[in-house]
Amino acid sequence: MLNNLFIIATALLALRAEDTEVVEDEREGRIINGREARPGAYPFVVSLQRNGGHICGGSLLDSTTVLTAAHCSEVFSNEEVTVNVKRHDLRKQSSQEGGETIGVTRQTRHPEYFDINLLNDVGIWKLASPVSVQVSYVTLDNGQYADQVDLPAQMIGWGRNESNSSNLPPRLQETILPIYDNDMCAEAYYWQIDSRAKLCAGYAEGISSTCEGDSGGPLFVQAEGRVIQIGISSYVKNTKCLNANAPAVFTKVANYIPWIKSQQEADDKSLV
C-alpha cells in the first residue's frame, strides 16, 4: 500500500551518479494553479541548488540557518550545494537580483527520519557564512495555527505550475492553501497520516496544490507582524498533484521545535 501511496524519489538519487541539473523528483512540490509572486515579497525563502539547478526550497531561521525537508538533506555533499538567498527569477544571477549565493557547511536530517513514509521529514542546513543582504526570518508556529481548519495559509515555491507538464517557470510562485481537516486527510492517505507530526493543506475540490520541486518550502501565515511558519512541504499523493479530497502533506513544525532549536544553536565543531 505504501508503494502506491508515496511517490518514490528517483531523481535526487539519480543525480548522485549523473552530472545533470534537472530534478524530476515527484515527491517534491511545485505550485499548481498559483500565481507569480511579487519580486522581493518573501525575503525569507531560499532556493537550495546543486550546480546551479534548483532542487528544493527552504526558509531562513537566522543568518546562518535554513529549515527544509529531511529528504532534501544529505543527498549531495556540502561541496555540491549552495543556498540562494533573496531570489525571484532563477534564470538570473544572484547579484542581478540583489541576492546572494552561499556555501553550506552542514546538512542534518532529523535522526528519526523514515524515508518510506517521510515521517519526521525535517532538516537543517548551516551556511558557510552569514547572510549579508537584507532578508527576513520566519518564526516557528508553536501549535497555535496548525490545527485551525480552513485557516488560509500561504505556500511559495519555484517550478512547474501545471500537472503533467514539463514547463518549469523559474520565477517564484505563490498560492493560498487552507488548513485541511486532520481526519479527512488521514482517510485520503489510508490512515498513514500522523497528525502530531504532519498536517495537510489544500482544497477538497483539488484546485491548487504543491506538485513537483517545492519540497522543503514553507507553509506559513502572516500574523502579529511576523511570518509564522506552520509546515514544511513534504509530498503529494501522486503525480497528478491536483487530487480531489487529497491535499498536500506538510511536516508540522510545532512538533519539532526542540530539535530544530538544538540544531540551530549547535556549534558545528561539537557535532563532528
SVG drawing of the C-alpha trace seen along z (x, -y; Angstrom):
<svg xmlns="http://www.w3.org/2000/svg" viewBox="-14 -45 49 47">
<polyline fill="none" stroke="black" stroke-width="0.4" points="0.0,0.0 2.8,-2.4 4.3,-1.8 1.1,-3.0 0.7,-5.9 4.0,-7.6 5.9,-8.8 9.4,-7.4 12.1,-10.0 14.2,-8.9 15.9,-11.9 17.7,-13.1 19.3,-9.7 20.0,-9.5 21.7,-12.9 24.4,-11.4 25.5,-9.4 24.6,-11.7 26.0,-15.2 22.7,-16.9 21.0,-20.0 17.4,-18.8 15.5,-17.5 12.4,-15.3 11.5,-14.2 7.7,-13.8 7.9,-13.7 8.8,-17.3 6.2,-20.0 5.7,-22.7 2.8,-25.0 -0.2,-24.3 -2.8,-27.0 -0.9,-29.7 0.4,-32.9 3.8,-34.7 4.8,-36.3 5.8,-39.9 9.6,-40.2 11.0,-40.7 7.8,-39.9 9.2,-36.9 12.8,-37.6 12.9,-34.6 12.5,-31.9 15.6,-30.3 16.4,-28.1 18.6,-25.1 20.7,-24.3 23.1,-21.8 25.4,-23.0 23.1,-26.0 20.0,-23.9 17.1,-24.2 16.5,-21.1 14.4,-22.2 13.0,-25.2 13.8,-26.3 13.3,-29.2 15.7,-31.3 15.6,-30.8 18.5,-33.2 21.6,-34.5 23.2,-31.0 20.4,-28.5 17.9,-27.1 14.9,-25.0 14.0,-22.5 12.8,-18.9 14.9,-15.9 14.6,-14.3 16.3,-17.4 19.2,-17.0 22.3,-14.8 21.6,-13.8 24.5,-15.7 27.8,-16.7 28.2,-20.1 30.6,-20.9 28.0,-20.3 25.2,-22.5 24.5,-26.2 21.8,-28.3 20.5,-31.1 19.1,-34.0 16.7,-36.8 15.9,-35.3 12.9,-35.6 13.9,-34.6 16.3,-31.7 17.4,-32.3 19.3,-35.4 22.5,-35.5 22.1,-36.2 23.9,-39.6 21.4,-40.7 18.5,-40.5 20.4,-41.8 20.6,-38.3 23.4,-36.1 24.8,-32.6 26.3,-30.9 28.0,-27.6 27.0,-25.0 28.9,-23.5 26.4,-21.1 23.2,-19.3 21.3,-17.5 18.3,-15.2 16.1,-14.5 17.6,-11.4 14.3,-9.5 13.5,-10.5 11.9,-7.5 12.2,-7.5 9.4,-5.1 6.6,-7.3 8.5,-10.6 7.9,-10.6 10.0,-13.3 10.7,-15.0 12.6,-18.0 16.2,-19.1 18.6,-21.9 21.3,-23.4 24.0,-25.6 25.6,-28.3 29.3,-28.7 28.9,-32.5 26.1,-34.7 23.7,-36.2 24.9,-39.7 22.0,-41.0 18.8,-42.3 16.4,-39.5 13.8,-38.4 13.4,-35.3 10.5,-33.0 9.0,-32.4 8.1,-28.8 4.4,-28.1 4.1,-26.8 0.8,-24.9 -1.4,-28.0 -2.2,-27.8 -1.5,-24.3 -4.8,-22.8 -7.1,-25.7 -9.1,-24.0 -9.8,-26.3 -7.2,-28.8 -5.8,-30.3 -2.1,-29.6 0.4,-30.7 2.7,-28.5 5.6,-29.7 8.0,-27.9 9.6,-27.6 8.7,-25.4 6.0,-23.6 2.6,-25.1 0.6,-22.6 0.0,-18.9 1.7,-16.6 3.6,-19.5 7.3,-19.8 7.2,-23.6 9.1,-24.8 8.5,-28.5 11.7,-29.9 10.0,-32.7 8.8,-32.3 5.1,-31.2 2.6,-31.7 -0.8,-30.3 -3.3,-30.0 -3.8,-26.6 -6.4,-26.3 -5.5,-24.0 -7.3,-20.7 -9.2,-18.6 -6.8,-16.0 -9.3,-13.1 -10.3,-13.8 -6.7,-14.0 -5.8,-10.8 -8.6,-9.0 -7.4,-10.2 -4.0,-8.8 -5.3,-5.5 -4.7,-6.4 -0.9,-6.9 -1.0,-10.5 0.2,-11.1 -1.5,-14.4 1.1,-15.0 3.9,-15.1 2.1,-16.1 -0.6,-18.4 -2.4,-18.8 -3.4,-21.9 -5.4,-22.4 -8.9,-22.1 -11.4,-19.3 -12.0,-20.3 -8.3,-19.9 -8.0,-23.4 -4.5,-24.3 -1.5,-22.4 2.2,-21.9 3.4,-19.4 7.0,-18.9 10.0,-20.7 8.9,-22.7 9.9,-20.2 11.3,-21.9 9.5,-25.2 7.4,-26.9 3.7,-26.8 3.0,-30.0 0.7,-32.7 1.4,-36.3 0.2,-37.4 1.2,-39.7 3.6,-41.4 5.5,-38.2 5.8,-35.4 4.9,-32.3 5.9,-29.0 3.4,-26.2 4.7,-23.5 7.4,-22.2 6.4,-21.0 6.8,-17.2 4.7,-15.3 1.6,-14.9 -0.5,-11.8 0.5,-11.1 1.9,-12.7 -1.4,-14.4 -0.7,-16.7 -4.3,-18.1 -6.3,-15.5 -9.9,-16.0 -10.0,-15.2 -6.3,-14.5 -4.4,-17.7 -0.7,-18.3 1.1,-17.0 3.5,-19.1 5.7,-18.4 4.2,-20.1 7.0,-22.3 5.4,-22.7 6.2,-19.1 9.9,-19.6 10.8,-22.9 13.1,-21.4 15.1,-19.6 15.1,-22.5 16.4,-24.8 19.1,-22.4 20.4,-22.2 20.1,-25.9 22.1,-26.7 24.6,-23.9 28.3,-24.6 29.3,-22.6 32.5,-21.5 30.5,-19.7 28.8,-17.6 32.0,-16.2"/>
</svg>
